[in-house]
Amino acid sequence: MKVVVAIDSFKGSLSSYELGQAIEVGVKRVYPEAEVIKVPIADGGEGTVASLVEGTKGKFVTVTVNNPLMEKIEARYGIMGDGKTAVIEMAEASGLPLIPVEKRNPMKTTTYGTGELIKDAILKGCREFIVGIGGSATNDAGLGMLQALGYKFLDENKKELGFGGEILSKVRYIDSTKSLPELKDCRFLVACDVDNPFYGPKGAAEIYSRQKGATEDMVKELDKGLKDLSEVIKKELDIDVSNLSGAGAAGGLGGGLVAFLNGKLSPGIDMILEKVGLEKELKDADFVITGEGRLDHQTAMGKAPVGVAKIAKKFDIPVIALAGGLTDDAVQTHEKGIDSFFSIINYPITLEEAMKKETAEKFVKGNTEEIFRLIKVCEKKYSK
């Protein structure tokens, strides 16, 4: 029997890799000779670096960068096993949790630290990049990231501007003469699971900036800034990001990556499953185990487990999902290729206790064992 495990992390509890290890134990309690292939995955958000590094036997790199308020912090990115592909979660350096609630202000916050992560990877020889852009504290359209890579943004008097969303409306000229020359050889794949345009009623500022600390006046100013910047980008670079689907992701970082670094926006899970070579592993599998911390209607809209199921169904392979929690509308995932799903929680327990690694591991091992015991019973009965 061959079982492929491609399960997203249980956020705050077990990583994709740790879940794979626990599921393998459960399977082999029933089928000791089973081949269990573990493919760590994520959907472009939290856990992306870990899944791609662990899944390709790569390495983690920790560097000192600037947080969204230009304060020094330690941040981590990954280099995949090929030695040339860097995996970066922008939230590591520019994420909302890095800033206390009382200091959140998208007029001031910058993506500079994300640019520092990219620069470090370039200097280490990377030329391929996978960038996850969820969870930002910023609304600067990636200008801070570009500043860290050597770009300068100038006002009407050709004076260099500072950082943050407050400079968006002031940009009149783009100076790339001091940008890293290696950028021309780099490719950026951007894991983006939202379709917001750069500005407007559904744009970056209007939809997301309030949660980053923006007042109503700031929302208007930031939205105008993104509109003004899009016109400068069109004039200076001959690229129109104004209505590009996904350009408004992460405070306009999606648009900035496309306009300045020729980034390609793609649903995170599709990109990552391709990178880890899941389809190749699935071709001759008997079962696929997937899942995530909470299975609900959002899962059915295209999150990691459904991405896995979509590939599995090409080969008519049964898909079983495990989750910490299930909602009533999780049944929608059946229509998306998940044949059966199970909660790992066996009895009433507090959330805090359930999320402890040792508890979650015990439940995952035990429930996987019971699932495969049932499979074995059915196998015996219907093979007669």
N, C-alpha and C positions, 0 to 999 in steps of 0.2 A: 504493500500500500504506500502511495505517495501523497503526503499532505503538504500543501503550501500554506504558510502562515504569512499573511500580509495585513497587519492590523495597525491602526493608528494608535498613538499613545493615549493612555488614560490620564489626561492633564492633571498634574500635581500629584500623581501617584506612581504609575509605571510607564516607562518609555516603551516605544514600539519594540525595541530590542529585548527588553525585560519581559514583555508580554509573550514574545516569541519563545523565549526560553521556558517560561512557565507552561505554555500550551504544549510544547514538545514533551515535557514531563508527563502531562496528562494523557497525551496520545500514546506514549510508550508504556504507560501502565497497562494498557489494554492490548496494544499491538507493539511488542518490544522490537520487532524487526522493521517497523515502519520507517520510511525515509521521510524526514520532516525538514522541509526547506523553509528557512526563515528569511523573509524579505522585509526589512524595516521600511515603513512608509510614513508619509505625512502629507498634508494637503497644501503646503506652502506657508502655513502659519507656524505657531510654536511647535518645535520638534522636528522641523524640516532639516536643520543642520545635522542633528543627531541621527536621523533616519538615513540620510544620504551618506554620511561619513561611515556609520556602522555597516550599512548595507553594501558598501564598496570597499571596505577595509582601508579607509582613508585615515586622516588625522585631524585633530582639533588644534586650533591656533588661538592663543589668548594675547591680546595687545592692549596697550593703554590708548584710549581715545577720548574724545570730548562727548559728553552727554548733550541733550538738547539745549541746555543752558550754558554750554561751553565750560563744564566742570569735568575734571579728569576722572575717568572710571576705567575698570577693566571690562573688556568685551571679548566675545568669542565668535569665531567663524570656523568653517571647515574646509578642508581640501580633500576632494574625493580621491579614490584609489588610483585614478589615472595620473595624479600629480599635477594636473593642469586646470582642473575645474574647481573653482571656489564656490562655496555655498554660504550665502549671507542672509541672515534675518535682520532686516533693518531695525526691528524692535530691540535688538541687542544693544545698539548704540543710540537709537533715536526713538525709543518706545515710551508710551505714556506712563507705564509703571515706574519709570526712572525719575519722574518728577512728582514731588509732593503736590497734593491737590491745590494747596494755597499758592503754589508757584506756577501753575499751569497757565500759559499765555502764548497762543500760537502766533502772536505778533513778534514774539521774541525767540521762540524755540527754533532750532535749526537741525538739519539733517547732516551737518558737518561730520559727525562721528561715523555715519554710514560711509561717507566718502573716504574717511581714514581707513576703514576696514578694506574697502576696495583697493585703495592705494597699497596697503600692506601686501595684499594678495598679488597684486601686479608685480611688486618688487620681488616677490617670492616665485615668480615665473608663471603665475596663472594668467590664462587668456580667455578662458570660458567662465562665465558667471551665471549662477542661478541665484536670483534675489527674491526673497519673500518680503512682501511690503505691507503686511498687516500690523495693526496695533501702534500706529505712529502717534507721537506727541506734537507733530509738526503740521504746518500748512504753508511751507515755503517752496513748493513745487520742485523740490530737490536742488534748489540753488545752493544750499549749504553743502550738500554732497559734492556738487560740482566745484565749489570753491576749494574744498579739500583736495580736489584733483587738478587744481591749478587754474581754473577759470576765474575771471574777474567780471563783475557786473558793475556797470558805470551809470551814473545819473546823467541828466541833460548837460551838465558841465564837464562830463567825462571824469568825474571824481568817483573813486572806488567806493562802493556801498558796503555796509556791514552785513549783519545776519538777520534771519527770521522773516516772518510773513510781512513785516512792516516795509520791507524793501521792494515788494512785488510791483507796486505802482510807480516806483521811482526808476526802475530799470529802463534805460534807453539804448544802451549799447552793450554788446557781449564781446569780451576780449578772451579769446582762446589761445593766444600766442604762447602762454606759459603752461598750458595744460600738458599733462603727461603724454609724451609722444607715443607710448605703448598703447594708448587708448584706441588708436586706429586699428590695432590688431585684435582687439577684444570683442567678444560677443556677449550680449546680456540677454538672458531669458528671465522674464519677470513673472513670478507666480502671482497672479491677480485674479481674485474671485468676485470682484464687484464690477459693475458696468457704468459707474458714475462718470459723466463728462467732466471736463476741466473746471467749468464754472457754470453758473445758472441755477435754477430752482432745484436741480438734482446734482449739482456740482459739489466739489470737495468742501468748500467752506459752508455752504448751506446745510449739507447733510451731516458733516462730521465735526466741524470746528467747535461747536458748543461743548461737546464732551471733552475737548482739549483745553477748555477754559475761556473760550471766546464769549464776550458779551454780544448783545444784538448789534451794537455799533461796529464791533470788530468783525462780525460775520459779513456785514455789508462791505466793509473796507477790504477784507480778504477776498471776497468774491470779485470786487472791482479790480483788485490787484491781479488776480488770476486772468481776468479778461484782458487787462492792459498788457500783461506779460505775454499772453498768447499772440497778441498783435505784434509785439516786438520779435517774438520767435518766428512768426510768419515772415516778417520783413527781413530779419537778419539771416535766418536759416532756411527759409522757403519751405517750412513744415507747418501744417495746420493741425494743432492738437485740440482745438476748441471743442469739437464734438466727438472726439475719439472715445469710444467705449473703454472705460477703465482708466482714462487719463486722470480722473479725479481721485483715484485710489491713493491712500496715505498722504492726504493733503496735497495732491497734485504731483507726488513723486512719480506716479505712473507716467504722466505726461512728460515730466522732465527726463526720465530715462529713455523714452521714445525719441524725443526731440534732439537731445544732446548726445546720447550714447547709442542711438539706433537700436534701442531695446525692443524686444518682442514680447508683448503681453500674451499670457496664456493661462487657462485655468490651472491652478497649482497642482491638483492631483494628476491631471493628464501628463503634465510635464515630468513629474517626479516618477510616476509609474514607468514612463518610457526610459528615464535615466537609470533606474534600478533593474531594468530588463525583466519586468514581471511576466510579460507575455511569453517569453522564452521558457520560463520555469513552469508556467501553467499548462503547457501543451499536453503533457502526459500525466497530469495530476488526477487523483481520485476525489479529493476534497480540497476545498479552499476555506480557510478560517480567516475572517476579517472582523471589523468592528471598530468601536471608539468608545470614549467615556460615556456618552449619552446618545442613544439612538432615538431620533425623532423625525419630524417632517423636514427639518433642514438637511438631515442626512440624505433623504430622498431627492433633494434638489441638486445633488452632485458632489457631496463630500466624499472623503476617502473610501469608505466601504462600498459605496455605489460605483466609484471608479474601478475598484477591484472587481466587483460583480460584473460590470460591463465587459471586461476582458474575459473573465471566466466563462461567460455565456457564449463566447465565440466557440468554445470547445465543449459546451454542454456539461460543465463541471458543477456539481452541487456546491452551493455557497452557504456557509453557516456563519452567523455573526454573533459576537459576544460584546456585551456592554455593561458598564456599571449601572446605568439607569435606562429604563425604557418608558416612553410615553405612549399614550393610546394611539397617536397618529404614526407611530413607528411602523404600523402595518403597511404604510405607503411604500416602504422599502421593498416589499414583496414584488411590487410591480416593476421595480428597478433591478431585479435579479437576485435579491437575497432570499434564499429559499426558506430559511428558518433562523430565528434569533432568540437569544437567551440572556437574561440578566445573570451576572455572576454572584449576586447577593443572595445568600441562602437563608437568612433569618433577620429579624429586626435589629438594626445596628445604626449608630450615629454616623453621619457623613464623615466626621473626623476619623473615626475608627475604621470605616470602610476604605478610606484613602491611604491608610498606612500601608507601606510596601508589603510587610509580612502578611497582613490580612488579605490584601488584594491578590498576592501570589497564591496563597492557600486556596482562595475561592476559585481563581482561574484554573489552577491545577485540578481541583476537585470536580468542577463542573465540566471541564474538558474530558476528564476520565468518564464521567457519567454519560456524556454525549456519545462517546465512542463505544461505551458498553452497549448502548442502544443500537448503534450501527452494527455491532458484532452480533447481537441477537437477531436483527433483521437479516443479516448476511447468512447466518446459519439456517434460519427458517426458509428463506426464499431460494437458497442454493440447493435445496433438496429436490 
